[in-house]
Amino acid sequence: MIDALIRSPRRVLEPIERVSEILFGLIMVLTFTLSLSVTEAADDSVNTMLIAALGCNLAWGIIDGVLYLMSCLAERGRNLRTLRAVRQSSNPDEAHRIIAGALPPLVASVLQPAELETLHRRLSELPQPATGPRLQKNDWLGATAVFLLVFASTFPVVLPFVFMHDLPQALRVSNAIAIGLLFFTGYVFGRSAERNAWVMGVSMVLLGSALVGLTIALGG
């Protein structure tokens, strides 16, 4: 049971995390494909763009995966510190405050002092953790999913340049695919956030376009 307190009881990746990683991957690859549209691109420059886009998202997929693992480890450490603080507190009111602070605000707001004291007593009765926080199987799965989402989001946008020799047409198809994917991420985010999914889909297209433009303008 003590491991359940240190381990985060959640899915490998939450919907917002999936949307964020896909959006990040799309923005990265679009900085390459849209930069190509403002040049007189030859076959060599197209090939260079493809290699650069794939390499960039490959690198950032790895980096994001590592950062995800660090975040998981930090969260477990925070849970363990909370448990120790509750167990070591000699003041029940302080222990209640620590417990309430570790819970979602809505949940904490409806708990009565007697219920917080029950949680305090049960946490105090738990055995001392044998080891510090460690990465679990789901953490590695999550890091792998993060990597795949960032890297795989490159392919739909660059595939038109692989199979189409007409560069203007390939750019139009690539941009249409990117717009569709941006709308999809916004739609999924809207459903997850209990907002109008269609409005959020359109908003994500506008936001993604603005972020890509800003990235290009800043030399990204």
C-alpha positions in Angstrom: 0.0 0.0 0.0 2.9 2.4 0.7 4.0 2.0 -2.9 0.6 3.2 -4.1 1.2 6.5 -2.2 4.6 7.0 -3.9 3.4 5.9 -7.3 1.0 8.2 -9.2 -2.3 6.4 -9.8 -2.9 7.7 -13.3 -2.9 6.7 -16.9 0.4 6.4 -18.8 -0.4 9.7 -20.5 -3.3 12.1 -19.8 -5.2 13.5 -22.8 -3.7 17.0 -22.3 -0.2 15.4 -22.3 -0.8 13.7 -25.6 -2.2 16.8 -27.2 0.7 18.9 -25.9 3.3 16.5 -27.4 1.6 16.3 -30.7 1.3 20.1 -30.8 4.9 20.5 -30.0 6.0 18.0 -32.7 3.8 19.8 -35.3 5.2 23.2 -34.4 8.7 21.9 -34.8 8.2 20.3 -38.2 6.2 23.3 -39.5 9.1 25.6 -38.8 11.0 23.6 -41.4 8.2 23.1 -44.0 6.9 26.6 -44.0 10.4 28.1 -44.1 10.9 26.1 -47.3 7.8 27.8 -48.9 9.6 31.3 -48.9 12.6 30.1 -50.8 13.2 28.8 -54.4 13.6 25.3 -53.2 15.5 22.7 -55.2 15.6 19.0 -54.7 18.7 19.3 -52.5 17.0 21.8 -50.2 13.9 19.7 -49.9 16.0 16.7 -48.9 17.9 18.8 -46.4 14.6 20.0 -44.9 13.3 16.5 -44.6 16.5 15.3 -42.8 16.5 18.3 -40.6 12.8 18.0 -39.6 13.1 14.3 -38.8 16.4 14.8 -36.9 15.0 17.7 -34.9 11.9 15.9 -33.8 13.9 12.8 -33.1 16.2 14.8 -30.8 13.3 16.6 -29.1 11.4 13.4 -28.7 14.3 11.9 -26.8 14.7 15.1 -24.7 11.0 15.3 -23.9 11.0 11.6 -22.9 13.9 12.2 -20.5 12.2 15.3 -19.0 9.0 13.2 -18.6 11.0 10.6 -16.5 12.5 13.4 -14.4 9.0 14.8 -13.8 7.7 11.4 -12.7 10.6 11.0 -10.3 10.1 14.5 -8.9 6.3 13.8 -8.4 7.0 10.6 -6.5 9.6 12.4 -4.3 7.0 15.1 -3.6 4.5 12.5 -2.6 7.0 10.8 -0.3 7.9 14.2 1.3 4.2 14.8 1.9 3.8 11.4 3.6 6.8 12.0 5.8 5.6 15.5 6.8 2.2 14.1 7.8 3.7 11.3 9.8 6.2 13.6 11.6 3.7 16.4 12.4 2.8 16.6 16.1 0.1 19.1 15.4 -3.2 17.6 14.0 -4.2 20.9 12.4 -0.9 21.1 10.6 -1.2 17.5 9.4 -4.7 18.2 8.1 -3.3 21.3 6.2 -0.6 19.2 4.6 -3.1 16.5 3.6 -5.5 19.1 2.2 -2.7 20.7 0.3 -1.8 17.5 -1.4 -5.4 16.9 -2.6 -7.2 18.5 -5.5 -8.7 21.8 -4.3 -12.3 20.7 -5.0 -11.8 17.5 -3.0 -10.1 19.2 -0.1 -12.8 21.9 0.1 -15.5 19.3 0.9 -13.6 17.3 3.5 -14.5 17.8 7.1 -11.9 17.9 9.9 -13.0 14.4 11.1 -12.4 13.0 7.6 -9.0 14.7 7.4 -8.2 13.2 10.8 -9.2 9.7 9.5 -6.7 10.2 6.6 -4.1 11.4 9.1 -4.5 8.4 11.3 -4.4 5.9 8.4 -1.3 7.5 6.9 0.4 7.4 10.3 -0.3 3.7 10.6 1.4 2.9 7.3 4.9 1.2 7.5 7.9 3.3 6.7 8.8 3.2 3.0 11.7 0.8 2.5 13.3 2.8 -0.4 13.1 6.2 -2.0 11.0 6.9 -5.1 11.9 4.9 -8.1 10.7 4.9 -11.7 8.0 2.4 -12.5 7.0 0.5 -15.7 4.3 3.1 -16.5 6.9 5.8 -16.4 9.0 4.2 -19.0 5.9 3.5 -21.1 5.0 7.2 -20.7 8.4 8.4 -21.8 8.3 6.1 -24.8 4.8 7.4 -25.7 6.1 11.0 -25.4 9.0 10.2 -27.8 6.7 8.5 -30.3 4.1 11.3 -30.3 6.7 14.0 -30.9 8.6 12.0 -33.6 5.6 10.5 -35.3 3.9 13.8 -35.7 6.6 14.7 -38.2 5.6 12.1 -40.8 2.1 13.2 -41.9 3.4 16.7 -42.6 6.6 15.7 -44.5 5.2 12.7 -46.4 3.8 14.9 -49.3 7.4 16.1 -50.0 8.5 12.4 -50.3 5.8 11.3 -52.7 5.0 14.5 -54.7 7.5 16.1 -57.0 5.5 19.3 -57.5 6.7 21.4 -54.6 3.9 24.0 -54.5 1.3 21.2 -54.5 3.3 19.3 -51.9 3.3 22.4 -49.7 -0.4 22.8 -50.0 -1.1 19.2 -49.1 1.4 19.4 -46.2 -0.2 22.5 -44.9 -3.7 21.0 -45.2 -2.6 18.0 -43.2 -1.0 20.2 -40.6 -4.2 22.3 -40.2 -6.2 19.1 -39.9 -3.9 17.8 -37.1 -4.0 21.1 -35.3 -7.7 21.1 -35.4 -7.8 17.5 -34.1 -5.5 18.3 -31.2 -7.7 21.3 -30.3 -10.9 19.2 -30.6 -9.5 16.5 -28.3 -8.3 19.2 -25.8 -11.7 20.8 -25.9 -13.5 17.6 -25.0 -11.0 16.9 -22.2 -11.3 20.4 -20.8 -15.1 20.4 -21.0 -15.1 23.2 -23.5 -16.7 23.5 -27.0 -14.6 21.0 -29.0 -15.2 22.7 -32.4 -14.3 26.1 -31.1 -11.2 24.8 -29.4 -10.3 23.0 -32.7 -10.4 26.3 -34.6 -8.6 28.1 -31.8 -5.8 25.5 -31.9 -5.3 26.1 -35.6 -5.0 29.8 -35.0 -2.8 29.3 -31.9 -0.6 26.8 -33.7 -0.2 29.0 -36.7 0.8 32.0 -34.5 3.3 29.9 -32.6 4.9 28.6 -35.8 5.1 32.1 -37.2 6.7 33.4 -34.0 9.2 30.5 -34.0 10.2 31.2 -37.6 10.4 35.0 -36.9 12.7 34.3 -33.9 15.0 32.1 -36.0 13.7 28.8 -34.7 
